[in-house]
Structures are given as structure tokens and as C-alpha cells.
Amino acid sequence: MRLGATSMIYPGSLVENVELLAPYVDDIELIFYWTEDDLTNYPTPRELERLRELAERWRLTYTVHLPSYLRPTPWDERRWERDRVRNLRLVELVNPLKPWSYLMHWEPALAGREPAPDFAAWLEWQLRLVESLVEEGGVAPRDLAIENLSYDYRLIEAPIEARGLGVCLDLGHLWQTEWGAEEILEWALGRARVYHLHGVLSKGRDHVALQAANLPALERWQRLLSARYQGEDDFVLTWELFSQSDLRASWELLAAWQPAWRQEIEPRLAKWRSAPRE
């Protein structure tokens, strides 16, 4: 297992976050955005070189969260083309970092079990973007990991499998949904090379520090995962949190809860506690 965190733990730039996190983690999820106002955090050549240096020094890997905001209702070909170009541009930029995976959202157009009123048309739009990233961007299908969101992930398992795409299983999202969580978990285990973990509150808020109430679900997941993976570097487990306090609180809870987690996390916590104040 490669233990990871996001590039948004500390206030500051993407590179500053990687510099601060590198001693404690094995992988960093680089979160990129491109807003409607054309604000972006895409890396400059100098930043890319620094990211490469840090990866080499600390033996880091990177997962890259693509800025896909496609909500194809109503249909807007120009918007789709804009998002295609933005994603391809990012893939071109970060390719020298040799990302572990590219994480992709197939954004829903509505809330509920189904992601869009016209599921077939919605799926076609998502797959067209996938084809562009594979054929024009040179991304290997298994390196393009489709993340489970609020809708029933079972609806897209068949096209993911048919095209040999990767899987990003977000356990926090899975705990929140009512759509076949157990079946999705069983299907995704062994396929996913990236997992996201974060706490979920009873009122639905997620991406918070792990809660004691989340531990029973986590125990089942850990038991299944241990049976499916053998090598130390078979998958990345990213703590998809956005503050230092939430990350440390989650690690402290796990280290106190179970020996298997304590062995993995306690050495990192000890190093973190002894570090100068950041």
C-alpha cells in the first residue's frame, strides 16, 4: 500500500504542499482546476521540474485529479470541446511526472440513482472524452481511473470493464450512497489501484476527519482488501482531506484503533510530531 494525501492540506501552492507532505506520504494527489473565469493552477515548467525533483528525492508517486466539469445537460458541444482541450493540456503537461493514475469524474447531470435523464447520451459524452484522452493524450486505459460519485456506480461498471479502464473507489462516497454499496465494493476490490478515504458525518457532510462511527465500515473494507492484494505497492490509499488537522486526527484515530493501521501510520506520526512547526 502507498499511503497518500492531497495537494491541498496546507495553505499555499501545489508545490509548497508537496514539499511539506513528502516526508510523510508515498503518493500525493495533485488536484487541478480550471474555473469558469479561466483561473487555473496548471503547473509552470519550473513547478513541474520541482515536482519531479521531489518525487525522485522522496520516492513519491503522483495521482492526478483531472478538472472535468462535464454536466452535459443541456447539450453543449462547445463546452465539451473546451473541457476536452483543458484535460488534454493537463495530461501533456504532467506526463513527465509519470502519474500513478489519472482520476476522472463522470459528473452527474442530476441527483439520484441515475446520473442523467438520458443515460445513454450522458454515457456517450463521457466515453468520447475517455477516447480523446486515450487516443490523443496517450493515456493507457487502465491508468484512467473513474471515480464513484453520488449515483449508482453499478450503472457504469460494464463500460468501464469493456474498455479496460481503471477504477478509483472513494470509500466515503460509497458509505454515503444507498445504491448497492456492498456489490460495488466487491466488484471494485482487486480492480482499483486508487482508493480515497475520508470521514463522513451523519448529516451527509464528507471529506472530514475520520469518525469513530466510520470504523465498522472501514474494518470490513480493510479485511476484504487484505485478501485481494499481496504486494506492498499494489495500490494507493489517498486520504482525501483538505487540512492538516483533519489528516492528523484521522491518523491518530486509526493508530489507536487497530494494530494493522498502527504499524503503518505510527512511524509517520512520530516523524510528524518531532518535526519543526510547519
C-alpha positions in Angstrom: 0.0 0.0 0.0 1.2 3.5 -0.9 -0.3 6.0 1.6 -1.3 9.3 0.1 -2.7 12.8 0.8 -4.0 15.6 -1.3 -2.1 18.7 -2.5 -4.5 20.9 -0.5 -3.5 20.0 3.1 -1.7 23.3 3.8 -2.5 26.9 2.7 -0.2 27.6 -0.2 0.6 26.4 -3.7 0.6 22.9 -5.0 4.4 22.7 -4.9 4.5 24.0 -1.3 2.1 21.3 -0.3 4.2 18.6 -1.9 7.4 19.9 -0.2 5.7 19.8 3.3 4.0 16.4 2.8 6.8 14.5 1.1 8.5 13.2 4.2 5.3 11.6 5.5 3.5 10.0 2.5 4.2 7.8 -0.5 1.8 9.5 -3.0 0.3 12.9 -3.4 -3.0 13.5 -5.3 -2.3 16.6 -7.4 -5.7 18.4 -7.6 -6.0 20.7 -10.6 -8.8 23.1 -11.5 -9.7 25.4 -14.3 -12.6 27.7 -13.4 -15.3 29.3 -15.5 -13.4 32.5 -15.2 -10.3 30.8 -16.6 -8.4 30.7 -13.4 -6.2 27.7 -13.2 -3.4 26.1 -11.1 -1.8 24.2 -14.0 1.9 23.9 -13.3 4.6 26.0 -14.9 7.7 24.4 -16.4 9.6 25.4 -13.2 7.0 23.9 -10.9 7.0 20.7 -12.9 10.7 20.4 -12.5 10.4 20.9 -8.8 7.7 18.2 -8.6 9.9 15.8 -10.5 12.9 16.6 -8.2 10.7 16.0 -5.1 9.4 12.7 -6.5 12.9 11.5 -7.1 14.2 12.6 -3.7 11.4 11.1 -1.6 10.4 8.2 -4.0 7.0 9.8 -4.4 4.3 8.9 -6.9 1.6 11.2 -8.0 -2.1 10.7 -8.8 -3.5 13.5 -11.0 -7.1 14.6 -10.5 -8.4 15.8 -13.9 -10.5 19.0 -13.9 -13.5 17.5 -15.6 -16.7 19.5 -15.0 -18.9 18.0 -17.7 -22.5 18.2 -16.9 -24.0 17.6 -20.3 -27.5 18.9 -19.9 -28.4 20.8 -21.9 -26.1 19.5 -24.6 -23.4 22.0 -25.4 -20.7 20.8 -27.9 -18.6 23.9 -27.4 -18.4 23.3 -23.6 -17.5 19.7 -24.2 -14.7 20.7 -26.6 -13.4 23.2 -24.1 -13.2 20.6 -21.4 -11.5 18.1 -23.8 -8.8 20.7 -24.6 -8.2 21.5 -20.9 -7.9 17.9 -19.9 -5.6 17.1 -22.8 -3.4 20.1 -22.0 -3.0 18.9 -18.4 -2.1 15.4 -19.5 0.5 16.8 -21.8 2.0 18.9 -19.0 2.2 16.3 -16.3 3.1 13.3 -18.4 6.8 13.7 -17.5 5.8 13.0 -13.8 4.7 9.5 -14.8 1.5 9.6 -12.8 0.3 6.5 -11.0 -3.2 7.2 -12.2 -5.3 10.0 -13.7 -8.5 10.4 -11.7 -11.7 11.3 -13.6 -15.2 12.3 -12.5 -18.1 11.4 -14.7 -20.2 14.2 -13.4 -23.9 13.6 -12.9 -26.4 15.9 -14.5 -28.9 15.4 -11.7 -29.1 13.9 -8.2 -30.3 10.4 -7.7 -29.6 6.8 -8.7 -29.2 7.7 -12.4 -26.7 10.3 -13.4 -28.8 11.9 -16.2 -32.3 11.9 -17.7 -30.9 10.4 -20.9 -28.4 7.9 -19.6 -27.3 6.7 -23.0 -26.5 10.2 -24.2 -24.7 11.1 -21.0 -22.6 7.9 -21.2 -21.7 8.6 -24.8 -20.3 12.1 -23.8 -18.2 10.6 -21.0 -16.8 7.9 -23.3 -16.0 10.4 -26.0 -13.8 12.3 -23.5 -12.2 9.0 -22.5 -11.4 8.1 -26.1 -9.8 11.5 -26.6 -7.5 11.1 -23.6 -6.5 7.7 -24.7 -6.1 8.3 -28.4 -4.8 11.9 -28.4 -3.4 12.1 -24.9 -1.7 8.7 -24.9 -3.1 7.7 -21.5 -3.3 4.0 -21.0 -6.9 2.9 -20.3 -6.1 1.3 -17.0 -4.3 4.5 -15.9 -7.6 6.5 -16.3 -9.4 5.8 -13.1 -13.1 6.5 -13.0 -14.3 7.5 -9.5 -17.6 6.6 -7.9 -19.7 9.6 -7.1 -23.3 10.1 -5.9 -25.1 7.9 -8.4 -25.3 4.1 -8.7 -21.8 3.1 -9.8 -23.1 -0.3 -11.0 -24.6 1.5 -14.0 -21.1 2.3 -15.4 -19.3 -0.9 -14.4 -19.9 -2.6 -17.7 -18.4 0.2 -19.9 -15.5 0.6 -17.5 -14.7 -3.1 -17.7 -15.3 -3.3 -21.5 -12.8 -0.6 -22.2 -10.3 -1.7 -19.6 -10.5 1.5 -17.7 -9.2 1.9 -14.2 -11.2 2.3 -11.0 -10.9 4.9 -8.2 -13.0 3.7 -5.3 -14.0 6.5 -2.9 -15.0 4.8 0.3 -16.5 8.0 1.8 -18.8 8.4 -1.2 -19.7 4.7 -1.0 -20.7 5.0 2.6 -23.0 7.9 1.8 -24.9 6.3 -1.1 -27.9 3.9 -1.0 -27.1 2.2 -4.3 -25.6 -1.3 -3.8 -22.6 -0.3 -1.7 -21.7 -3.9 -0.9 -21.9 -5.1 -4.5 -19.9 -2.1 -5.7 -17.3 -2.8 -3.0 -16.9 -6.4 -4.0 -16.7 -5.5 -7.7 -14.1 -2.7 -7.3 -11.8 -4.6 -4.9 -9.0 -6.0 -6.9 -9.7 -3.7 -9.9 -9.0 -0.3 -8.2 -5.4 0.9 -8.0 -6.6 4.1 -6.1 -8.8 4.4 -3.1 -10.0 7.5 -1.4 -10.7 7.6 2.3 -12.2 10.4 4.4 -14.7 10.8 7.2 -18.4 11.0 6.7 -20.8 12.8 9.2 -24.3 11.5 9.9 -25.8 14.6 8.2 -24.1 13.8 4.9 -21.0 16.0 5.1 -17.9 14.3 3.8 -14.2 14.9 3.3 -13.8 15.5 7.1 -11.6 13.7 9.6 -12.4 10.1 10.1 -15.1 9.5 12.6 -15.4 6.6 15.2 -18.8 5.8 13.5 -17.0 5.1 10.2 -14.8 2.4 11.7 -17.1 -0.6 11.3 -17.4 0.0 7.6 -13.7 0.6 7.3 -13.0 -2.7 9.1 -14.9 -4.6 6.6 -13.2 -2.9 3.7 -9.8 -3.5 5.2 -10.5 -7.2 5.7 -11.6 -7.6 2.1 -8.7 -5.6 0.8 -6.1 -7.6 2.7 -7.4 -10.7 1.0 -7.2 -9.2 -2.5 -3.8 -7.5 -2.6 -0.4 -9.1 -2.0 2.4 -6.7 -2.8 3.3 -3.6 -0.8 2.8 -1.2 -3.7 -0.3 -2.7 -5.3 -2.5 0.3 -4.7 -2.6 3.9 -3.4 -4.8 4.9 -0.5 -5.3 8.6 -0.5 -6.6 10.5 2.5 -8.8 12.9 0.5 -8.8 15.6 3.2 -8.1 19.3 3.0 -6.5 20.3 6.2 -3.5 19.3 8.4 -5.7 18.9 11.5 -8.2 16.5 9.7 -5.3 14.4 8.4 -3.5 14.1 11.7 -6.8 13.4 13.6 -7.6 10.6 11.2 -4.2 9.0 11.5 -4.3 9.3 15.3 -7.7 7.6 15.4 -6.5 4.7 13.2 -3.2 4.3 15.1 -5.2 3.9 18.3 -7.8 1.7 16.9 -6.1 -1.2 15.2 -2.6 -2.8 15.2 -2.5 -3.2 11.4 -3.0 0.5 11.0 -0.8 1.4 13.9 2.2 -0.3 12.3 1.6 1.6 9.0 0.8 5.1 10.5 2.6 5.4 13.8 6.1 5.9 12.3 4.8 8.7 10.1 3.0 10.3 13.1 6.2 10.1 15.2 8.1 11.9 12.4 5.3 14.5 12.1 5.3 15.2 15.9 9.0 15.7 16.0 9.2 18.0 13.0 9.5 21.8 13.5 6.2 23.5 13.5 5.0 24.0 9.9 
